[in-house]
Amino acid sequence: QVQLVESGGGLVQPGGSLRLSCAASGSIFSIRTMGWYRQAPGKQRELVATISSAGGTNYADSVKGRFTISRDNAKNTVYLQMNNLKPEDTAVYYCNVRAIIPSDTWGQGTLVTVSS
């Protein structure tokens, strides 16, 4: 069984920064892509950013230039540095890990609230 432990969410003022972390543990074999998705109230879950095992990254247009995804393969951990946060970034952020086994695992979500 695989566990994803997310941390780093919270309340921040517009223009502020937060750093999310997601550590994978358990019976996981050969992690491929790690990523972050988010779901705002009343909206569908959407891609925020992904990073491949080789370090290639992909970002949603809405976060380009403000968010940075990174990973530590030795720790099976993915990070999301979020700068210049806006109220529209308010959402539950979910970590996602794709591996050979298991193929697709989701974290429990961490709430990010951007408000003055």
Helices and strands as residue ranges (DSSP letters): E 2-7, E 10-12, E 18-26, E 29-39, E 46-51, E 57-59, G 61-63, E 67-72, G 73-75, E 77-82, G 87-89, E 91-101, E 105-106, E 110-114
